[in-house]
Amino acid sequence: MRFRNHSALLLTIISMISALPQGAYASNTDEIDNLIRQYKHDTKCENVSVVVYDNTETSCYGDSEDLYQIGSMTKAFTGLAVQMLIGEGLVDEDGVISDYIPGYEAYYDSEKVDITVRNLLEQKSGYTNSEKDYPSATDTMTLSDWAADISGRELCSRPGTEYAYSNVNYNLLGLIIENVSGMPYREYMEKELLIPLGLDDTHVGMPSDGRIAQGSRIGFRHAFDYPMTVREASVPAGYFYSSVVDMGRWIEIWTGNTDVPEGLKEPLAKVKGYLNKDGDYYCGWELFEDGVIGHSGGTPNYSSRIVFDEKRKIGVCVLANLNVAATTDSLCNSIYDVVSGKDPSGLNVDIWTIFDKIFTGVTIAGILLFVMSLMVRNRTVLTVLDVVLAVLLMSVLILFPIIFGAGLKEILLTWAPWSVTGGLVAIGGVVTAATIRISTVKKYADHNKAGKR
């Protein structure tokens, strides 16, 4: 009788214990779902997929088959490929890049300087992401063509002295991979990295098959489809495509929780070995606080982020088909908080979301002011309106290129929400209408005076 009572009690305890993880998992799932719903509502992003990796357990949210452009998360693939070549003795990490790109030159203070492979991997070459100083490749350029165009330009800092994030560094690494391996970048990455690692849904540049989540661009509080051509010479720094299923395996690979080909074990370990203190950057990865490693990605029509903890064997990746990078980053971080057993830090508002809200209002106000300017006959009112809006318009046109480090055309037609262009056009329309009306009202007043005389 006692045995039966103890058995019943034991079964009850076991049942209660076994139920705890399930309840916690259900709670986590609900919390993650809520964060994703809030993200979609706040950003107007229609497609977002998430993978959560937790000690060999992988959970996907959203469409697991959709392929997204992963932006600068691509750099980790390029960096790992370079590490493979270093391990094979084909690339010297401290060798200058002109050894691998013949004729390549760089200058600082008008003095010729050497940039090493390590400088590129650590983002300490002296290049920045300024499109004015170091323009991206055109549609027809190869990596070699683009490198020839960048060669000989003045650096913003002496190589090896200052960290400055730049896509230039990893596109140059892509060309080094081509020149050293004797294979096109795409072929090398597929043959030597993606296929051996079993990343079947990860593509170098635009996929030839698979279901792509069409990139989009925000405007007037709505996400519009926004397809863009993938430029060959920009792929190594930011234009792979992948799914959350493959990103889950990518996390598993970096946490050391799965078997990888023998030739990749040392390169993987070496990359992580260089990440020792907060803020360290190496091979397309950055070390954050509490030992978390990660990277973000943002292109004109996609945004993404991946983070993982090797010791705890957990990680999260978020892929979205809209460029709202700050909010995508915070979604990934918040979900990671949930997986870590912490309270989520919450979602941040992206700068483009703020601009979209502001310029949607500006567009509406501009239309109303345009109508008003056609009706008002008070010259003073029209003059004040004309001057104020003209100053505002010129300020935006001058400050935007300075703030974003790019040409006005590229900002308005590629990166900024459609509403920004709409708002500026509306303001320009009001200025034009007010200027014409001032002249018309003056002529009308002069005509009346002449009539009275």
C-alpha positions as CSV (number, residue, x, y, z in Angstrom):
1,M,0.0,0.0,0.0
2,R,2.8,2.4,0.9
3,F,4.6,1.4,-2.3
4,R,1.5,2.3,-4.3
5,N,1.2,5.7,-2.6
6,H,4.8,6.5,-3.1
7,S,4.5,5.4,-6.8
8,A,1.5,7.6,-7.3
9,L,3.4,10.5,-5.7
10,L,6.5,9.9,-7.8
11,L,4.4,9.8,-11.0
12,T,2.8,13.0,-10.0
13,I,6.1,14.7,-9.4
14,I,7.5,13.4,-12.7
15,S,4.4,14.7,-14.5
16,M,4.8,18.1,-13.0
17,I,8.5,18.3,-13.8
18,S,8.0,17.2,-17.4
19,A,5.2,19.8,-17.8
20,L,7.5,22.7,-16.8
21,P,9.6,22.9,-20.0
22,Q,6.5,22.5,-22.1
23,G,4.8,25.4,-20.3
24,A,8.0,27.5,-20.6
25,Y,8.3,26.7,-24.3
26,A,4.6,27.6,-24.9
27,S,5.1,30.9,-23.0
28,N,8.3,31.6,-25.0
29,T,6.4,30.9,-28.3
30,D,3.6,33.2,-27.4
31,E,6.0,36.0,-26.4
32,I,8.0,35.6,-29.7
33,D,4.8,35.6,-31.7
34,N,3.7,38.8,-30.0
35,L,7.0,40.5,-30.7
36,I,6.8,39.5,-34.4
37,R,3.2,40.8,-34.6
38,Q,4.3,44.1,-33.0
39,Y,7.2,44.3,-35.5
40,K,4.9,43.8,-38.5
41,H,2.4,46.4,-37.2
42,D,5.1,49.0,-36.4
43,T,7.2,48.6,-39.6
44,K,4.5,47.6,-42.1
45,C,6.8,44.8,-43.1
46,E,4.8,42.0,-44.7
47,N,7.3,39.2,-44.7
48,V,9.5,38.4,-41.7
49,S,10.9,34.9,-40.8
50,V,12.7,34.0,-37.6
51,V,14.7,30.9,-36.5
52,V,15.4,30.2,-32.8
53,Y,18.2,27.7,-32.1
54,D,18.3,26.2,-28.6
55,N,20.6,23.3,-27.9
56,T,20.0,21.3,-31.1
57,E,16.3,22.3,-31.1
58,T,15.3,24.6,-34.0
59,S,12.0,26.5,-34.2
60,C,10.9,28.6,-37.1
61,Y,8.4,31.4,-37.2
62,G,7.0,32.8,-40.4
63,D,7.7,31.1,-43.7
64,S,10.7,28.8,-43.4
65,E,11.1,28.3,-47.1
66,D,11.2,31.9,-48.3
67,L,14.6,33.2,-49.4
68,Y,15.7,36.6,-48.2
69,Q,18.7,38.8,-49.1
70,I,20.8,38.6,-45.9
71,G,22.8,41.8,-46.5
72,S,26.0,42.2,-44.5
73,M,25.5,38.9,-42.8
74,T,27.2,37.7,-46.1
75,K,30.5,39.0,-44.7
76,A,30.8,36.0,-42.4
77,F,30.8,33.7,-45.4
78,T,33.4,35.7,-47.2
79,G,35.5,35.9,-44.0
80,L,35.4,32.2,-43.4
81,A,36.4,31.5,-47.0
82,V,39.5,33.7,-46.6
83,Q,40.3,31.9,-43.4
84,M,40.2,28.6,-45.3
85,L,42.7,30.0,-47.8
86,I,44.9,31.3,-45.0
87,G,44.8,27.8,-43.4
88,E,45.9,26.3,-46.7
89,G,48.8,28.7,-46.9
90,L,47.5,30.4,-50.0
91,V,46.9,33.7,-48.3
92,D,49.1,35.4,-45.7
93,E,46.9,37.3,-43.2
94,D,49.7,39.9,-42.7
95,G,50.4,40.1,-46.5
96,V,49.5,43.3,-48.4
97,I,46.6,43.1,-50.7
98,S,48.6,44.2,-53.7
99,D,50.2,40.8,-53.4
100,Y,46.8,39.3,-54.4
101,I,45.4,42.1,-56.4
102,P,48.3,43.2,-58.7
103,G,48.7,46.9,-59.1
104,Y,46.3,47.8,-56.3
105,E,47.3,51.0,-54.5
106,A,46.0,53.1,-51.6
107,Y,47.1,56.5,-50.2
108,Y,47.0,58.3,-46.8
109,D,48.0,61.9,-46.6
110,S,49.1,61.6,-50.2
111,E,51.6,58.9,-49.2
112,K,51.3,55.4,-50.6
113,V,50.5,52.9,-47.9
114,D,50.0,49.1,-47.6
115,I,46.7,47.5,-46.5
116,T,47.0,44.0,-45.2
117,V,44.5,41.2,-45.4
118,R,44.0,41.4,-41.6
119,N,43.2,45.1,-42.0
120,L,40.3,44.1,-44.3
121,L,39.1,41.4,-42.1
122,E,39.1,43.7,-39.0
123,Q,37.5,46.7,-40.9
124,K,40.7,48.7,-40.2
125,S,41.8,49.4,-43.7
126,G,41.1,53.2,-43.7
127,Y,38.1,52.8,-46.1
128,T,34.6,53.9,-45.0
129,N,31.1,53.4,-46.3
130,S,31.0,56.8,-47.9
131,E,29.6,56.4,-51.4
132,K,31.1,59.8,-52.4
133,D,34.6,58.6,-51.6
134,Y,34.3,55.0,-52.5
135,P,31.4,54.4,-54.8
136,S,29.8,51.0,-55.2
137,A,30.1,49.0,-58.4
138,T,27.8,49.6,-61.3
139,D,25.6,46.9,-62.8
140,T,28.1,45.9,-65.4
141,M,31.3,45.9,-63.3
142,T,33.2,42.8,-62.3
143,L,35.1,42.7,-59.0
144,S,38.3,43.4,-60.9
145,D,36.6,46.4,-62.7
146,W,35.4,47.8,-59.4
147,A,38.8,47.3,-57.7
148,A,40.5,49.2,-60.5
149,D,38.1,52.1,-59.9
150,I,38.7,52.2,-56.2
151,S,42.5,51.7,-56.5
152,G,44.6,54.8,-55.8
153,R,42.0,56.7,-53.7
154,E,42.8,58.5,-50.5
155,L,42.0,56.6,-47.3
156,C,40.2,58.3,-44.4
157,S,42.7,56.9,-41.8
158,R,46.0,55.1,-41.8
159,P,45.6,51.3,-42.2
160,G,45.5,49.3,-39.0
161,T,44.8,52.3,-36.7
162,E,41.1,52.9,-36.7
163,Y,37.9,50.8,-37.0
164,A,35.6,52.0,-39.8
165,Y,32.9,49.7,-41.1
166,S,33.1,49.5,-44.9
167,N,31.7,47.2,-47.6
168,V,34.9,48.0,-49.6
169,N,36.9,45.7,-47.4
170,Y,34.9,42.6,-48.0
171,N,34.4,43.1,-51.7
172,L,38.2,43.3,-51.9
173,L,38.4,40.1,-50.0
174,G,36.0,38.6,-52.5
175,L,38.4,39.5,-55.3
176,I,41.3,38.0,-53.4
177,I,39.4,34.8,-53.2
178,E,38.9,34.8,-56.9
179,N,42.6,35.6,-57.7
180,V,44.0,33.1,-55.3
181,S,41.7,30.2,-56.0
182,G,41.6,30.7,-59.7
183,M,37.8,30.4,-59.6
184,P,35.0,32.9,-59.8
185,Y,33.8,34.0,-56.3
186,R,30.4,32.3,-56.7
187,E,31.9,29.0,-57.8
188,Y,34.5,28.9,-55.0
189,M,31.9,29.8,-52.3
190,E,29.5,27.1,-53.5
191,K,32.0,24.4,-54.1
192,E,34.3,24.9,-51.1
193,L,31.9,26.3,-48.4
194,L,28.1,26.1,-49.0
195,I,27.9,22.6,-50.4
196,P,30.3,21.0,-47.8
197,L,28.4,22.7,-45.0
198,G,25.0,21.5,-46.3
199,L,23.7,25.0,-46.7
200,D,21.5,24.1,-49.7
201,D,19.2,27.1,-49.4
202,T,22.0,29.7,-49.3
203,H,22.8,31.4,-52.6
204,V,25.7,33.5,-53.8
205,G,23.8,36.5,-55.3
206,M,20.4,36.2,-56.9
207,P,19.0,32.6,-56.6
208,S,18.3,30.7,-59.8
209,D,15.6,28.7,-58.0
210,G,13.6,28.8,-54.8
211,R,10.8,31.1,-53.5
212,I,12.1,34.6,-53.0
213,A,10.4,37.0,-50.5
214,Q,10.3,40.0,-52.7
215,G,12.2,43.0,-51.3
216,S,10.1,46.0,-50.4
217,R,10.4,49.7,-49.7
218,I,8.3,51.7,-47.3
219,G,6.4,54.8,-48.2
220,F,3.2,56.6,-46.9
221,R,3.0,53.9,-44.1
222,H,2.8,51.1,-46.6
223,A,5.4,48.6,-47.9
224,F,5.7,48.5,-51.7
225,D,7.4,45.8,-53.7
226,Y,10.9,47.0,-54.6
227,P,13.0,44.6,-56.8
228,M,16.6,45.5,-57.3
229,T,19.4,44.2,-59.5
230,V,22.1,42.4,-57.6
231,R,25.5,43.7,-58.7
232,E,28.1,41.1,-59.1
233,A,30.9,43.2,-57.6
234,S,28.9,43.9,-54.4
235,V,28.0,40.3,-53.6
236,P,30.9,39.4,-51.3
237,A,30.0,42.2,-48.8
238,G,26.3,41.9,-48.7
239,Y,24.2,40.0,-51.3
240,F,23.8,36.4,-50.4
241,Y,20.2,35.0,-50.1
242,S,19.2,32.4,-47.6
243,S,16.3,30.9,-45.6
244,V,15.8,30.8,-41.8
245,V,16.3,27.0,-42.0
246,D,19.8,27.5,-43.4
247,M,20.4,30.3,-40.9
248,G,19.5,27.9,-38.1
249,R,22.1,25.4,-39.4
250,W,24.6,28.3,-39.7
251,I,24.1,29.0,-36.0
252,E,24.5,25.3,-35.2
253,I,27.8,25.3,-37.2
254,W,29.2,28.3,-35.3
255,T,28.1,27.0,-31.9
256,G,30.0,23.8,-32.6
257,N,26.9,21.7,-32.2
258,T,27.2,19.7,-35.4
259,D,29.8,17.9,-37.4
260,V,31.6,19.9,-40.2
261,P,34.2,18.9,-42.7
262,E,37.7,18.5,-41.2
263,G,39.1,21.4,-43.3
264,L,36.7,23.8,-41.8
265,K,37.2,23.1,-38.1
266,E,40.4,25.1,-37.7
267,P,39.1,28.2,-39.7
268,L,35.9,28.3,-37.6
269,A,37.9,28.0,-34.4
270,K,40.4,30.7,-35.5
271,V,37.7,33.2,-36.3
272,K,36.1,32.8,-32.9
273,G,39.5,33.0,-31.3
274,Y,40.0,36.5,-32.5
275,L,36.8,37.7,-30.8
276,N,38.0,38.3,-27.2
277,K,36.6,41.6,-25.9
278,D,33.4,43.6,-26.5
279,G,33.5,45.4,-29.8
280,D,36.1,43.1,-31.5
281,Y,35.3,42.7,-35.2
282,Y,36.8,39.9,-37.3
283,C,35.8,37.9,-40.4
284,G,32.3,39.3,-40.6
285,W,31.4,38.8,-36.9
286,E,31.3,41.2,-33.9
287,L,31.6,40.3,-30.2
288,F,28.9,41.9,-28.0
289,E,28.5,41.8,-24.2
290,D,28.1,38.5,-22.4
291,G,30.0,36.6,-25.1
292,V,27.3,37.0,-27.7
293,I,28.5,37.0,-31.3
294,G,26.5,38.5,-34.2
295,H,26.1,40.7,-37.2
296,S,23.4,42.7,-38.9
297,G,22.5,43.2,-42.5
298,G,20.7,46.0,-44.4
299,T,20.2,46.6,-48.1
300,P,17.7,49.0,-49.7
301,N,15.0,46.4,-49.6
302,Y,15.9,43.9,-46.9
303,S,17.2,43.8,-43.3
304,S,18.5,41.0,-41.1
305,R,20.3,40.1,-37.9
306,I,21.9,37.0,-36.4
307,V,23.2,36.5,-32.8
308,F,24.5,33.4,-31.0
309,D,26.2,32.3,-27.8
310,E,28.7,29.4,-28.4
311,K,28.8,28.4,-24.7
312,R,25.1,28.3,-24.1
313,K,24.4,26.8,-27.6
314,I,21.6,29.3,-28.4
315,G,21.0,31.7,-31.2
316,V,18.4,33.7,-33.2
317,C,18.2,35.0,-36.7
318,V,15.6,37.4,-38.2
319,L,15.1,37.9,-41.9
320,A,12.8,40.6,-43.2
321,N,12.0,41.9,-46.7
322,L,12.0,45.6,-45.7
323,N,14.9,47.9,-44.8
324,V,14.1,48.8,-41.2
325,A,17.4,47.7,-39.8
326,A,17.2,49.2,-36.3
327,T,13.8,47.6,-35.6
328,T,15.0,44.3,-37.1
329,D,18.0,44.4,-34.8
330,S,15.9,45.0,-31.8
331,L,13.4,42.2,-32.7
332,C,16.3,39.8,-32.9
333,N,17.8,41.0,-29.7
334,S,14.4,40.9,-27.9
335,I,13.8,37.3,-29.1
336,Y,17.3,36.4,-27.9
337,D,16.4,37.9,-24.5
338,V,13.3,35.6,-24.4
339,V,15.4,32.5,-25.3
340,S,17.9,33.5,-22.6
341,G,15.3,33.8,-20.0
342,K,15.3,37.6,-19.7
343,D,12.7,40.2,-20.2
344,P,12.7,41.4,-23.9
345,S,14.4,44.8,-24.3
346,G,11.6,45.9,-26.8
347,L,11.5,47.2,-30.3
348,N,13.4,50.3,-31.5
349,V,12.0,52.6,-34.1
350,D,14.1,52.7,-37.3
351,I,15.1,56.0,-38.8
352,W,13.3,55.3,-42.1
353,T,10.1,54.6,-40.2
354,I,10.5,58.0,-38.4
355,F,11.2,59.7,-41.8
356,D,8.2,57.9,-43.4
357,K,5.8,59.2,-40.7
358,I,7.2,62.8,-40.9
359,F,7.2,63.0,-44.7
360,T,3.8,61.4,-45.0
361,G,2.6,64.3,-42.9
362,V,4.7,66.7,-44.9
363,T,3.2,65.4,-48.2
364,I,-0.4,65.9,-46.9
365,A,0.4,69.3,-45.5
366,G,2.2,70.2,-48.8
367,I,-0.9,69.4,-50.9
368,L,-3.1,71.5,-48.6
369,L,-0.7,74.4,-48.7
370,F,-0.5,74.1,-52.5
371,V,-4.3,74.5,-52.7
372,M,-4.2,77.4,-50.2
373,S,-1.4,79.2,-52.1
374,L,-3.7,79.2,-55.2
375,M,-6.5,80.9,-53.2
376,V,-4.7,83.4,-51.0
377,R,-4.3,86.9,-52.3
378,N,-2.4,88.4,-49.4
379,R,1.1,89.0,-50.7
380,T,2.7,89.0,-47.2
381,V,1.3,85.6,-46.4
382,L,2.5,84.2,-49.7
383,T,6.0,85.7,-49.2
384,V,6.4,84.2,-45.7
385,L,5.1,80.8,-46.9
386,D,7.5,80.9,-49.9
387,V,10.6,81.9,-47.9
388,V,10.0,79.4,-45.1
389,L,9.4,76.5,-47.3
390,A,12.2,77.4,-49.7
391,V,14.6,77.5,-46.8
392,L,13.3,74.1,-45.5
393,L,13.6,72.5,-48.9
394,M,17.2,73.7,-49.4
395,S,18.2,72.6,-45.9
396,V,17.0,69.1,-46.5
397,L,18.6,68.9,-50.0
398,I,22.0,70.1,-48.5
399,L,21.9,68.2,-45.2
400,F,20.8,64.8,-46.4
401,P,24.0,64.0,-48.4
402,I,26.1,65.2,-45.5
403,I,24.2,63.1,-42.9
404,F,24.0,59.9,-44.9
405,G,27.3,60.2,-46.8
406,A,25.8,59.5,-50.2
407,G,24.5,61.5,-53.2
408,L,21.0,63.0,-53.0
409,K,19.9,60.9,-56.0
410,E,20.9,57.7,-54.3
411,I,19.3,58.7,-51.0
412,L,15.9,59.7,-52.5
413,L,15.6,57.0,-55.3
414,T,17.2,54.0,-53.5
415,W,17.3,54.2,-49.7
416,A,14.8,56.7,-48.2
417,P,11.0,56.0,-48.0
418,W,9.0,57.0,-51.1
419,S,7.3,59.5,-48.8
420,V,10.5,61.6,-48.5
421,T,10.5,62.2,-52.2
422,G,6.8,62.8,-52.2
423,G,7.2,65.3,-49.3
424,L,10.0,67.2,-51.1
425,V,8.1,67.3,-54.3
426,A,5.0,68.7,-52.5
427,I,7.1,71.4,-50.8
428,G,8.7,72.3,-54.1
429,G,5.3,72.5,-55.6
430,V,4.1,75.0,-52.9
431,V,7.3,77.1,-53.4
432,T,6.7,77.3,-57.1
433,A,3.0,78.0,-56.8
434,A,3.7,80.7,-54.1
435,T,6.4,82.4,-56.2
436,I,4.1,82.5,-59.2
437,R,1.2,83.8,-57.1
438,I,3.3,86.6,-55.5
439,S,4.0,87.9,-59.0
440,T,0.4,87.5,-60.0
441,V,-1.0,89.2,-56.9
442,K,1.5,92.1,-57.5
443,K,0.5,92.5,-61.1
444,Y,-3.2,92.4,-60.0
445,A,-2.6,95.0,-57.3
446,D,-0.7,97.3,-59.7
447,H,-3.5,96.9,-62.3
448,N,-6.1,98.0,-59.7
449,K,-4.0,101.0,-58.7
450,A,-3.6,102.0,-62.3
451,G,-7.4,101.6,-62.8
452,K,-8.2,103.8,-59.8
453,R,-5.9,106.5,-61.0
